[in-house]
Amino acid sequence: MTTDVRILIVDQCSASKSVPGSTPTIDLEQDGPAPAEILEETDADGIPARELYAGTQQRRITDAVRALRQNGHDVERLFISAGFGLVGETDELPPYDATFSGTSTETIEQRSKELGITAALVERLDTAASFDVVFLPLGADYYTALDLNRVYAAVAEHTVVVVFNREEDRNREGVISIPARTEEAKAHGVTVIELKGTYLSLFASRLGDRDGPLDEEAIETLCCEGEGRQSSLDDLGTL
């Protein structure tokens, strides 16, 4: 069994959030204070990012992270938040409304720069012990929020970066682009929204059974070889 694989997952925030019914939601489309300041000013209870973001992709990735950790792997999970920038999974956030989806490229790039998203991720990659795999399960607008050239340059030589629907990056050494569109979603019996999370769930369920090095080909095979592997996904939900 493969053990001690170091994995970084950079997820994105979701429009669907798990918020107590009586908790007010803050509009963060404009620049605002940091989460800790908001929580102090409003006397509200913070919600850990991994619990706040309740989208189908985020829930599926939560299952995958749990399975990977239970099998001895070292997993770090971050989120790109349109309200607060790059946040950790246990960072406590106030309920808020902010999104990059449907926003112009210029606006996204400006907002991302203000929030320091790329700089924060590059710093994390520079200061952490190198990861074996970095997953970026993001939508097009959230890729726009990252300077991917800087991110690719910051990863260690042996690290494999997994992106989705980024065919223009397939020729980069150490980068895998996995298709995650309607055709692939139908093949796996899921919606497009949850497909990237499904790929990570498959990776988590199959990682311990692989033979040989964890190279680009192996990672792509673990994520998406075979169609409709619903039994493996269902098993993850019981962990």
C-alpha positions in Angstrom: 0.0 0.0 0.0 1.2 3.5 -0.9 1.7 5.6 2.2 2.7 9.1 3.1 1.8 10.8 -0.2 1.8 14.6 0.3 -1.1 16.2 -1.4 -2.3 19.8 -1.7 -5.8 20.5 -2.8 -6.7 24.1 -3.8 -10.5 24.0 -3.9 -12.8 27.0 -4.5 -15.6 28.5 -2.5 -19.2 27.6 -3.4 -22.3 29.6 -3.8 -24.1 27.1 -1.6 -23.1 27.6 2.0 -24.1 25.9 5.2 -25.3 28.7 7.4 -27.6 28.7 10.5 -30.9 30.2 9.5 -30.7 33.2 12.0 -27.2 34.1 11.0 -26.9 37.3 8.8 -24.9 37.1 5.6 -22.4 39.8 4.7 -22.0 41.1 1.2 -18.3 41.1 0.3 -18.4 42.1 -3.3 -16.4 45.2 -2.3 -13.3 45.3 -0.2 -14.0 44.5 3.4 -12.2 43.7 6.6 -10.5 40.3 7.4 -12.7 37.5 8.7 -11.4 37.9 12.3 -12.3 41.6 12.3 -15.8 40.9 11.0 -16.4 38.1 13.6 -15.2 40.4 16.3 -17.3 43.4 15.2 -20.5 41.4 14.7 -20.0 39.0 17.6 -20.9 36.2 15.2 -19.7 32.6 15.4 -17.2 31.7 12.7 -17.7 28.6 10.5 -14.7 26.6 9.4 -14.3 26.9 5.6 -14.7 23.2 4.9 -18.1 23.3 6.7 -19.2 26.6 5.3 -18.8 25.6 1.6 -21.6 23.1 1.0 -21.5 22.7 -2.8 -21.6 19.2 -4.3 -18.0 19.5 -5.4 -16.9 20.6 -2.0 -18.7 17.8 -0.2 -17.3 15.2 -2.6 -13.8 16.5 -2.0 -14.3 16.5 1.8 -15.1 12.8 1.5 -11.9 12.3 -0.6 -9.8 14.2 1.9 -11.2 12.1 4.8 -10.4 8.9 3.0 -6.9 9.9 2.1 -6.1 10.9 5.6 -7.6 7.7 7.1 -5.2 5.8 4.8 -2.1 7.6 6.1 -1.7 10.4 3.5 -0.7 13.9 4.3 -3.3 16.2 2.8 -3.5 20.0 3.0 -6.7 21.7 1.7 -7.0 25.4 0.8 -9.9 27.3 -0.7 -9.9 30.3 -3.1 -12.5 32.6 -1.6 -13.8 35.5 -3.7 -14.4 37.3 -0.4 -11.3 36.6 1.6 -8.6 35.3 -0.8 -6.7 32.0 0.0 -8.0 30.4 3.2 -7.3 27.2 5.0 -10.0 24.5 5.6 -10.1 25.2 9.3 -10.1 29.0 9.0 -13.3 30.4 10.6 -15.3 32.6 8.3 -18.5 34.6 8.7 -21.3 33.8 6.3 -20.9 35.9 3.2 -21.8 36.5 -0.4 -19.1 37.0 -3.0 -18.2 35.1 -6.1 -16.0 35.2 -9.2 -18.5 33.3 -11.3 -19.9 35.4 -14.1 -17.6 38.3 -13.4 -15.4 40.0 -16.1 -11.8 38.9 -16.4 -10.6 42.3 -15.6 -12.7 42.5 -12.4 -11.5 39.0 -11.3 -7.9 39.8 -11.9 -8.1 43.1 -10.0 -10.0 41.5 -7.1 -7.5 38.6 -7.0 -4.6 41.0 -6.9 -6.2 42.9 -4.0 -6.7 39.7 -2.1 -3.2 38.5 -2.9 -4.4 35.1 -4.0 -1.5 34.1 -6.2 1.1 35.5 -3.9 -0.4 33.6 -1.0 -0.4 30.3 -2.9 3.1 30.8 -4.2 4.3 31.5 -0.7 2.7 28.4 0.6 4.4 26.3 -2.2 7.7 27.9 -1.5 7.7 27.5 2.3 6.1 24.0 2.6 7.9 20.7 2.2 7.3 19.8 -1.4 4.1 18.1 -2.4 3.8 15.0 -4.5 0.6 16.1 -6.1 -1.2 19.5 -6.3 -4.8 19.4 -7.3 -6.5 22.5 -8.6 -10.2 21.6 -9.0 -11.3 25.0 -10.2 -13.8 26.5 -12.6 -12.7 28.9 -15.4 -13.3 32.0 -13.4 -11.3 30.7 -10.5 -8.4 29.8 -12.8 -8.5 33.4 -13.9 -8.0 34.4 -10.3 -4.6 32.6 -10.3 -1.5 33.5 -12.3 -0.9 29.8 -13.2 2.5 30.5 -14.7 3.7 31.7 -11.3 2.0 28.7 -9.6 3.6 26.2 -12.0 7.0 27.8 -11.5 6.7 27.5 -7.7 6.1 23.8 -7.4 8.9 21.4 -6.8 10.5 19.6 -9.7 9.0 16.2 -8.9 5.5 17.6 -8.1 2.6 16.8 -10.5 0.0 19.5 -10.8 -3.6 18.4 -11.8 -5.8 20.9 -13.5 -9.1 20.5 -15.3 -10.3 21.6 -18.8 -6.9 23.3 -19.3 -5.9 21.7 -22.6 -3.5 24.6 -23.3 -1.4 23.5 -20.3 -1.1 19.8 -21.2 2.3 20.2 -22.8 3.8 21.7 -19.7 6.1 19.3 -17.9 4.6 18.0 -14.7 1.1 19.2 -15.5 -2.0 17.0 -16.2 -5.2 18.5 -17.6 -8.2 16.2 -17.1 -11.4 16.8 -19.1 -14.3 17.5 -16.8 -17.3 18.4 -19.0 -20.7 17.0 -19.8 -19.5 13.9 -21.7 -17.3 12.8 -18.8 -19.9 13.6 -16.2 -22.4 11.3 -18.0 -19.9 8.6 -18.2 -19.4 8.7 -14.4 -23.1 9.1 -13.7 -22.7 12.5 -12.0 -23.3 16.2 -12.7 -20.7 18.4 -14.2 -20.7 20.4 -11.0 -19.5 17.5 -8.9 -17.3 15.8 -11.5 -14.0 17.3 -10.3 -14.8 16.1 -6.8 -15.7 12.7 -8.2 -12.2 12.4 -9.8 -10.6 13.2 -6.5 -12.8 10.6 -4.8 -11.7 8.0 -7.3 -8.1 8.9 -6.8 -8.6 8.5 -3.0 -10.3 5.1 -3.3 -7.7 3.7 -5.7 -4.4 5.2 -4.5 -3.6 2.3 -2.1 -4.1 -0.3 -4.9 -1.6 1.1 -7.4 1.7 -0.4 -8.4 4.7 1.6 -9.5 5.6 5.3 -9.3 3.1 8.0 -8.7 3.8 9.8 -12.0 1.6 11.8 -14.3 0.2 8.7 -16.1 -0.5 6.9 -12.8 -2.3 9.9 -11.3 -4.5 10.4 -14.4 -5.4 6.7 -14.4 -6.3 6.8 -10.7 -8.5 9.8 -11.3 -10.5 8.9 -14.3 -9.8 5.5 -15.9 -13.0 3.5 -16.3 -16.5 4.8 -16.4 -19.4 4.7 -13.9 -17.3 3.5 -10.9 -20.2 4.4 -8.7 -19.6 1.6 -6.2 -16.2 3.1 -5.3 -17.8 6.5 -4.7 -20.6 5.1 -2.6 -17.9 3.3 -0.4 -16.2 6.6 0.2 -19.4 8.1 1.7 -19.4 5.4 4.4 -15.9 6.3 5.7 
